[in-house]
Amino acid sequence: MPEKHNFTGYQKFVVAVLAFLQFTIILDFMIIAPLGAILMPALSITPAQFGWVVSAYAFSAGASGLLAAGFADRFDRKKFLLFFYAGFVLSTLFCGLAPTYPFLLAARMMTGVFAGVIGSIVLAIIADLFTFDQRGRVMGFVQTAFAASQILGLPAGLYFANGWGWHAPFLMIVSVSAAVGVVIWLKLKPVDQHLKLRLDHSPLHHLRTTVTIPKYLLAFSTTAFLTLGGFMLMPFSSAFFVHNLGVSFEQLPLAYLIGGICTIFVGPLVGRASDYFGKFKVFCFGVSVTIVMVTIYTHLGITPFPVVVLVNVLLFAGIFSRMIPSQALMSAIPSPENRGSFMSVNSSLQQMSGGVASVIAGMIVYEAADGKIMNFDVLGYILIGTALITTVQMYFIHKLVPDKK
């Protein structure tokens, strides 16, 4: 049996607060997808324009992550986190106050500038405070924020949107995020051990060094392909549920709720399996499940609601089984003094790839006269292709880190 390192009390607190923080960040990004069916008619915009709402966030997040990379290892990670989280809360408030499509587009860009750096800081903190043998479990728990955003956030957001308009979910996120920020400010200890290892050179030199190390480039390209495929389906999922699968607007929150309740257990299980059986093996399992479920999902027509929920749950199980072990493996690639810069560039590429995926998806799919989303199966084929490519890439990353199970 592999050695298991237990968490200290403080480590459990860190996992909890980072998971809660990720909940707010993921919810802010994900809330756009289920609001798509409401936003497009409310603002009289096309699917392509809606794709730009999603991608504007992603592109600005990618740009800010890249610009912050040279400075990411020069500050206490707690202070760095609080600065960008405060900007995220303010920008989300502007989204909630947006009266028009151009204003919303600008507000989403501003939100992306701050949110794009936060994810990389979270991953750097995890790598700083937890051993490699713990990181699968940590990633598993932190990624439950994805499921929690479905269980609590998305149904609540849709409820508020149906009752008070599409602005309301953003104001809900602001109130929750502000409370999380106060807890981080008061309770999280400084994370500054990396400052003792940092070499004395300029931010530009630090960034240039990070983007020229071969094993880092392999990790970056893997992240790009992982995200490119995964973000193809997300922006139009709610519209596909409603117009293609026959899910009503009233059933839509329930579909996310049931899916979230089931998948909130998947994250910790996948994390434990990654630490026990080996992260690459679990990743390969996730790829297999993803390919099967994407093929089924993108070819469904009008489908009974229980079947839609089952397919959705299994699809998310496959996605989690790729996401968690891949993040845990990649966290072992950078050296401590380059960790923040590596995570920033990696997060930047993730956001930019997501933006590219949303734009491409918006050009591929179109809305038929009866409201159906056409060419959704083409997005599924692209996802399957990228999943196969990343399996090869992850094999080589697996050989670079001490994941020998």
N, C-alpha and C positions, 0 to 999 in steps of 0.2 A: 504493500500500500504506500503511495507517495506521501511524503511529509506534508503535514497541514499546519500552516502558521495561523494561529488564532488572532483575532483582532483585539487590540486594547480598547478600553472605554473611550478614549479620545478618538481613536481611529473609527470607532462605530459612529461617533458624533460627526466626524468629517464625512463619512460615507452618506449619512443621513442628510446633512446640509447640502452637499454637492448634488445629491439626487433631487432634493427639493429645488435647488437652483436650476438644474437641468430641466426639471418639470416646467418652470416658467419660460425658459428659453425655447424648448421644444414646442410647448403649447402656442407660444407667440408665432412660431413659424407654421405649425400644423393647422392652426385655426383658419388660415386662409383657404385650405383645401375644402373643408366642409362648408365654408361660407360661399364657395364658388357658385353654387346653385342659387344663392340669394343675391350675391354681389353683382353678377353679370346683368340680370334684369334691372336691379336697383339703380345701377350706374349707366345702364344702356351700353355695355361694352361687349366686345366679341371674345371668343375663347382665346384668340391670339393676344388681345389686350390684357386679358386676365393672366395669361402666361407671363406677360411682362411685369405684372404686379408681383408675381412669385419670384421671377428671375431678378428683378431690380434689387430685392433684398439680398439674394444670393450673390450677385455681382459685387455689390458694395461691401458685403461681408468678406468676400474673397479679397478685394483690394485692401481693406483695412487690415486683414490678417497678414497679408504680405508686407505692408508698410510697418506693422508693429513687430515683425519678426526680428529685426535688428536690435530692438530694445527689450525684447521679452525676457532676456536673462540678466538684465541690468538692474532690476528692481525686485523688492519683496513681492512675491506672487499674490499675497493678500491685498496689498495696496493696488497692485495692477488690476486685480479682479474687481475691487470696489469702484475704481474709476470707471471702468467700462460698464459695470452693471448699473451704475447711476445714470450713465448716458442711455443705456438700453431702456430703463424705466421711463425716462423723459420722452424718448422717441416713440415709445409705445403709446404714451399719452397723446401725442400728436396724431397717431393713427386713429385713436378713438375720437378725436375731434375733427377729423378730416371731412370737409363738406363735399368735395368733388374728387373725380378720378385723378387729375393731376396732383392734387394735394396729397391724396392717399399714396400715390406712386412716390412722391418725394419723401413722405414720412416713412415708407417702407425702406427706402434707400438709407435714410438716416438710422433707422433701427438696425439695419444690416451692418452698418459701420461699427456699431458697438457690440452687437451680438456675435459678430464674426470672430472676435478675439476671445470671447468668454469661454467657448468650448475648448480652445487650445490651452487656456490657463487651467481649466479643470483637469484636463488630461495630464498636464505637467505636474500639478499638485498630486494627483494619484500616483504618478511614477516616482515623485519625490518621497512620498510618505508610506508607500506600500511596496513589499517585495514582489518579485515576478511571480512567485507561487501564490500570491494573494490577489493578483490583479484580475484574474478571470472572475473571481467572486465579486470584486469591487466593481468591475465593469458591468457585471450582471445586475447588481443592485442599483447602480447609477442609471443604467438603461431602463430600469422599471419606470423611470420618469416618462418614457415613451408610452407605456401602457397606462400609467396613472393619468396622463394627459387625455387619454381616451375615456377612462372610467369617470374621471371627475371633470376634466376641463372641457373636452369636446361636447359632451351632452349638455353641460351647463352653458357653454358658449352658444350652442345652437338654441337652447331654451331662451337665453337672453336675446339672441338675434331675432328669434321668432316673435318675442314679446315686445322688444324695445328697439329693434333695428340692428343692423350689422355693426354699428359703432360700439354697442354695449359689451361684447366680449373683450375688446381691447381695454376698456376701462376696468373690467374685472381682473385682467392680467396685471394691470398697473397696481391695483390694491394688494394683490398677493405678492408681487415682486418686491414692493417696497418693504413689506414685513420680512421677507427673506433677507434683503439687504441689511436690515438692522441687526438680525441675528448674526450674520457673517461679520459685521463690524464689531459687535460686542464679544463674540465667543471664539472666532477662529484665531488661532495663534499665528504669528508671522511664519512665513514659509520662505526662508532666506538662506538655507544652507548652500544653495548653488552659487551664491555670491562669493563664497570663499574659494570657489574653483574657477571662477571666470577669469579668462585672460584679459589683459589690458589692451584692447584694440577697439577700433571704431565700430559703430553699429553697422555701417555699410560692409566693412570687412567681415563682421560676424555673419551677416546675411549671406554674403558671397561664399563664405566657407560652408555654410549649411547647404546651399543649393548646388554644390559641386562635389560632395562626397557621394561616390557611386551607390552605396547601400541606402543612403537617404533618397536618392533619385528613384531607386526601385520602389521604395515605400510610397513615395509621392505619386508615381504613376499608378500604383495599385489602388490608392485612395481615389484617384481620378476615375478609374474605370468602375470601381465599386459604386461610387456616387452617381455616375452617368446613367447606369442602368436603373438603379434604385429610384431615382427621382423622376423617371419617365412617367410612372403610373400615378404618383401621388397627387399632382395638381388637379387631375380630372376624375379622381376616384368617386367623389360624392355625386358629380353629374352622371357618371357611368352607373352608379348604384341606382339612381332615381330613374333615368331615362332608358337605360338598357336592361337592367335587371328587374325593374318593376318595384323597387323599394320606395315606399311613400315618404314624403317629408316628415310625417309623424313617426315613421319607423326608423328613419336615419339616425337619430340620436341613440335609439335602442340598439341598433347594429353596432355602433361604436362602443357603447357601454358593455354589451356582452363580449365583444371582441377584446376589450381592455381587461375585463375581469379575468378572462381566460389567460391572456398573454402576460398579465402581471406576475403570474407564477412561472412563466417561461424564462424570463431574464435571469433570476437567481439560479434556476436549474441549469441553464446553459452555462452560466458562469462557473458553477461547481463542476460541471462536466468538463469544461475547458481546463480547469486546474487538475482534474483527476485523470482524464483520459488523454489529454493533449489538445492544445488549442487548434492545431492544423487539422486533426481528425474531426473535431467538432465543426470546423469551418466547412470541410468537405461534405459532411452530413447536411449542413445548412444549404449548401449549393444544390444538392440533390433534391431536397424538399422544395426549394424555391423554384427550380426548373419545372417540376411536376405541377405545382400549384399555380404558377404563372400561366402555364399552358392551359390549364382548366379555366382559371379565372377570366382570362381575356377572351375566351371563346364562349362564355355563357350568354344566353339570351334571357328572356323572362324566366325567373327562377323563384321557387318557393323561398320565403324569407329564412327558414331554418337552414336551408342549404347555403344561401348567401353568407350567413353568419359563420357556418362551419368552414367554408372555403376561405373566408377572410381570416379566421383564427389560424388555420394551417399555413396560410401565406405569411402571416406575421411571425409564426414560429420559425419558418425558414429564414426570414429576414434577420431575426434576432440571432439565429444560430450562425449567421455569417458576420454580423456586426460586432458582437461581443468578442469572439476569439480573435478576429482580425485586429481590433483595437488593442487587445491585450498583447498580442504578438508585436505589433508595431511600437508599443510603448517601450520595448526593450532595445529598439534599434539605436536611438540617440544616446550619446554620453551625457552625464548630468549637466555639464557646463553648456551644452548645446540644446538641452531638452526643450526649453521654452521657445527658442527659435524654430526648432524642428516642428513642434506642435503647431506653431503659428502658420508656418508655410503649409503644413499638411492640412490644417483647417481651412486655409485660404483656397487651396486647390479643391477641397471638398465643396466649399461654397460656390466657387466658380463653375465646377463641374455640374453642380445642381442647377445653377442658372442656365448653363448651356443646355442641359437636359430639358428644362422647362420650356425654353424657347423652341428647341427642336420638336418637342412633343406638341407644342401649340401650333407648329407648322404642319405636323403630320396628321393630327386629328382634326375633324371638323364636325360641326353640328348639322345634322340632317333636318329636313323640314318638320319632322315629328319630334325633334329634340334629341334624338339618339346621337351618342358620340361614336363617330365612325373612325375606322382604322386603329381602334384601340388594340387590336391583336398585333399590329405592327410594332407597337411599343413593347409588347411582351416579347417578341422575337429579339428586339435589341437588348432587352434586359438579360435574356438567356445567353446571348452572345457575350456580353460583358462578364456574366457570371463564370463562363468557361475560361475566359482570358484571365480573370483574377485568380482562378484556382491554380493556374500555372505560376503566376506571380507569387502567390502566397506560399507555394512550395519552396521557392528560393528564399523567401523571407524566413520561413520555418527553419531552413538550414543555417541561417545567420544567428539565430538566438537559441538560448538553452532550453528549448522545449522538446525534450527527448522522449516523451511518453508516446 
